[in-house]
């Protein structure tokens, strides 16, 4: 039997492998558990223990630790034992470790021999400490998947009588009555009563991950973890699992809790190091012929470049910094090794599948924050501080280089600059040579930079028209806005997108759209008044906000008119320069 592994279910002395097309096969195996104990013979008396071996691993400080690996016939014994003794290496999960040993990895193609043993048809090499997923980025697993949601008048609803479905990532969605829904796929993400109408080997009813079902499959693939073990996990689970595989291959103990205490520092020392990324105020207005220049995966790339990891920071003085931290280069850190591969995979995926590349981007974005997270297994606050230090230093140097090449810097935030001038190619080549980081540029026909409510420049909001005609919108349209205000801003952006220069933007047509929406506010459909806050739909009524799931009970016209007016004024504030020119 041959197919893609979709799921795996533990059984007595075996696992049931679930392949695409709802096929199943049982394979004999045992379940490993790693224990630190002075009395292994006591644990060996458990009836599920088949055998055990003494092994020598090392902790993140480099000290050798003796532990025991027990093989169990029943996964329930694993959970029983781990509650009573000190266990380690619980990540990757026990099922991930079992599948890795069997060479039957999630969403990889495997062949089941008649003898009951399996072998992988991919390039995975079991037992090789340099093992990595060799699957080419363009080769997405040949499995069927879908996202299905039941909907009501206000949007997604657990009891909606209609459904919206996206099957296998198709551009067009299917819609219809819940009673007419009949769908069979290998993996389904579903919401509401629509779930009851879907047959799937893996059915995801809720997830914390901010990625699509296709992105979640990519997470499962690259972390060698079953998708049902990721569905209710945060980004950190996929990130930490990838790092844990590196540690596992090096025989570095992966503790359940990492006891780290930040060293004592004065307020002046904290003030010097406890900073975020560099942000400069934008020059408010509209500008023609500009470039947006971004560092590709800046924070992960800095972690890789400077070998920043818990076990490398403040261990020796190979690299010294002005903020008092040092970095050791004698051995490549666990975090840098894990991230280097993810950065390269994301860049390759961008050529074939932007949706999967975006899923990896989420992991890379979280990688920096997890360095300073108190429960991080492979980070510590000093490593976090080093990343922001190098990021600020890099962006400052980049701004200096831009000015050396005669470019005007209009805006800068963390890892990105908006500049205007002619010598862009020379600037990029020079910056890449000096910083050692990759830069990407986007030519924009024009860009508009905004003020905040108090009149100060607002770094987090801008929009512009790219050379290919697409509009790039940041911070203007927010998810928690009323639907009618979102539609107003989207219509305004569409009008502005017809202009190839700031001067061509039709301010008169924008004003016409605004007046039309002011009239529409009084007679809009109930769904137009809905705004979503933390996943819940609300409507502003005359007595305040109420839950739209309990039915439509009217709206406060003045609230929506004022919201619309404020959004219109945001646009006008950036258009004032154009009005002055006219």
C-alpha positions, 0 to 999 in steps of 0.5 A: 500500500502506498499513500500520504500519511494524514494521521496516526492513531496509537494502539496497543503495541502498534499505531494505525496509519491513516493514509489519504483516501480514508485508508488505514493500516496497522504497524507494530511499534513501541512508545519511547519515554525518557526518564531521569531516575536513580531507580530504573528497575522500579519503572521497569516493573510496569507491565508495559515496559518492554526494555530500557537502556541507559543513555548519556545526553547533555543539557543546554549548559553542556553538562552530561546527564544520565537518563533512561529510555524505556520502550512501552507497549501502551501509550497510556502507560506513557501518560501514567509514568510521566506523572510520577517521575521526572521525564524529559524529551516530551517534545517532539511529542511521543507520536512524532518520535514514533513516526520518525522512527518508523520513517512515516512522517505526516503528509509524506508519501510512504510505502507499506510492505506486505510484511507490515514494515514501512519505508519512506519513498522520500529522501529522509534518512533515518538515524542521520543526525543531519536529517532534514525534510528533503521534499521540494517546496513545489511538491505539495502532498496529494491530499484533499482539504477544505475549509467549511463554515456555517453562516448567518446574516452577520457572518460565521455562525455555529447554527447558520443554515447556510454554508461557505466552503473552500475546497483544495484552495480554489479561488471560488468558494462554494455556497449553499444550504447546510442540508445540501452539503455532502463533502468528503476530504482527507483534512477539513477545517470546519465551523458550526453545524457544517462540521456534521455534514463533512467526512474527513480523516482529520476534522479540525473544529477550532484552531489557534494558528493564524494560518489557513488549513493549507498553511497548517498542513505545511506546519505539520509537514515541516515540524514532523508533527501530526496536524491534530497535535498542532490545531489548538496550539500556538505558533510557538508549538511549531517553532519550538518543535522544529528547534527540538528536533535539532536538540534531539538529533544532538542528544541535548536534553529538552526539559519540560520547564527551563529554570532561567533567572535574569541576572541582576542589573541596574535601571541604567543597564536596563534602559540601555538594552531593553529597547525594541526596533528602530522606528522613525516618524514618516514625512506625512504626505503623498510622494511619487516614484518611491521605493520600499526596501525591506530586509528579508526575514530580518530578525531570523536572519540576524539570529542566524548571522550572529548565532544567537541562542540560549546556549551561545549568549554570554558563554564566551567572548567571541563576539562582544557588544556595547550592551554588555552581552557576548556571543559564543561561536564555537558551536552553531546554536540550536535556534540559528540552525532551525531558523536558517532552514526555515528562512531558506524554505520560505524563500523557495516557497515564495516562488511556487506557493505564497500561502505556504510561504506565509505560514512559515513567515508566521513561525519566523515572526514568532521566533524573535518573540519566543527568544524572550518568552519566559517559557521558551525552551531555547531562548532567554531574555539576553538573546532577545535583547541582542536581536533588537540591538543588532536590528537597530544597529543595522537599520541605522547603518542602512539609513546612513547608506541611503543618504550617502547614495543621495536617497531621501528617507521618507519612512523607516520602521524596524526592517523597512525603509521607504526612500526616494531617489535614483541610485536605488540599485547601488544602494541595495548592493552596497547595503547587502555587502555591508550588512550581510543580509538580503534586501528586496525592493518594490517600486511604487508609483506613489505612496501616501503617509498619514498622521495619527488622531493627534496630528503627529506622524503615524508610522503604522499606516500607509498606502501606495500603488505598486509598479504592477498596478496593485495597491499596498494598504497597511493599517488603513482597513482594520478587522474590527471596523464596521463592515460599512466603513471597511467597504467605504475605505475599500472603495476609496482605495479602488478610486485612488488605485486608478491614479499613477501619480499623487496629482492624478488622485481624484479627490472629487470622486472620493468626496462623492463616495463619502457623501454616498456612504453617509446616505447609505448609513441610514438605510444599510442592510443589518450586516453592514453595521456588524463589527467583529471584536475578538471573534464575536459580532457586535452592532452598536445600538442606541443603548450601546453595543449588543451581540449580533448573534442574538438577533438584529435590534437596530443601530445607532446612526450617529455612531456609524456616521462619526466613524465614517467621518473619522475614516474620511478625515484620515484620508483627507489629512494625507491629501492636504498636500495635493490640495495645496498643489492644486 
